[in-house]
Amino acid sequence: MVNINARAQKDESMKDELAGSTAVVVLLKRDKIYCGNVGDSRAVASVRGEVEQLSFDHKPSNEAESKRIMAAGGWVEFNRVNGIFQD
């Protein structure tokens, strides 16, 4: 298995990059919608012609998200998540 975090940390060409990732996954099962997201990606659905928000942004500028990041041992700097690297 390749550890992308570890490779990125050792790559000199990436040391000054402000990089991140976002993702959304939606599962439809037995008349239910399950949605998960990472980062500031968003998912919406049209329900009988009305917009329904399925996900909420995971932005460090949101107070609850900032608290979650710090509780996990990370920190927020320049509105970016830092300090959470697992090998």
C-alpha positions in Angstrom: 0.0 0.0 0.0 1.3 3.5 -0.9 1.2 6.1 1.9 0.5 9.3 -0.1 1.0 11.6 3.0 4.4 10.2 3.7 5.5 10.5 0.0 4.2 14.1 -0.2 6.1 15.1 3.0 9.4 13.8 1.6 8.9 15.3 -1.9 10.9 18.5 -2.1 8.9 19.9 -5.0 5.7 19.7 -2.8 7.1 21.2 0.4 5.6 24.7 -0.2 2.4 23.5 -1.8 -1.0 24.3 -0.3 -2.7 21.0 -1.4 -5.7 19.2 -0.1 -8.5 17.0 -1.2 -12.3 16.9 -1.3 -14.7 14.1 -2.0 -18.4 13.3 -1.9 -20.0 9.9 -1.9 -23.7 9.2 -2.2 -25.4 5.8 -1.7 -29.0 5.2 -2.6 -30.5 2.2 -0.8 -34.1 1.2 -0.2 -35.6 4.7 -0.5 -32.9 6.3 1.6 -30.0 8.5 0.6 -26.7 8.3 2.5 -24.1 11.0 1.9 -20.6 11.6 3.2 -18.2 14.3 2.3 -14.7 15.5 3.0 -13.4 19.0 2.6 -15.5 21.8 1.1 -17.3 19.6 -1.4 -21.1 19.7 -1.5 -23.9 17.5 -2.5 -27.5 18.5 -3.2 -30.5 16.6 -4.5 -33.7 17.6 -6.3 -36.6 16.4 -4.3 -39.9 17.0 -6.1 -38.3 20.0 -7.8 -36.9 21.5 -4.6 -33.2 21.6 -3.6 -32.2 19.6 -0.6 -28.8 20.0 0.9 -27.2 16.6 1.5 -23.8 17.6 2.9 -22.2 20.4 4.9 -18.8 21.8 4.2 -15.8 20.7 6.4 -14.1 24.1 6.3 -11.7 25.1 9.1 -13.4 28.5 9.1 -16.5 26.8 10.6 -16.2 27.0 14.4 -17.4 23.4 15.0 -15.0 22.1 12.4 -12.1 24.1 13.8 -12.8 22.6 17.2 -13.0 19.1 15.7 -9.6 19.6 14.0 -7.9 20.8 17.2 -9.4 17.9 19.3 -7.8 15.5 16.8 -4.4 17.0 17.4 -4.3 19.4 14.3 -4.4 23.1 14.0 -5.7 25.7 11.6 -3.3 28.2 10.1 -4.1 30.6 7.2 -7.5 29.0 7.0 -5.9 25.7 6.2 -5.7 22.4 8.2 -2.2 21.5 9.3 -0.6 19.0 11.6 -2.6 15.9 10.9 -0.2 13.5 9.1 -0.5 9.8 9.9 2.2 7.3 8.7 
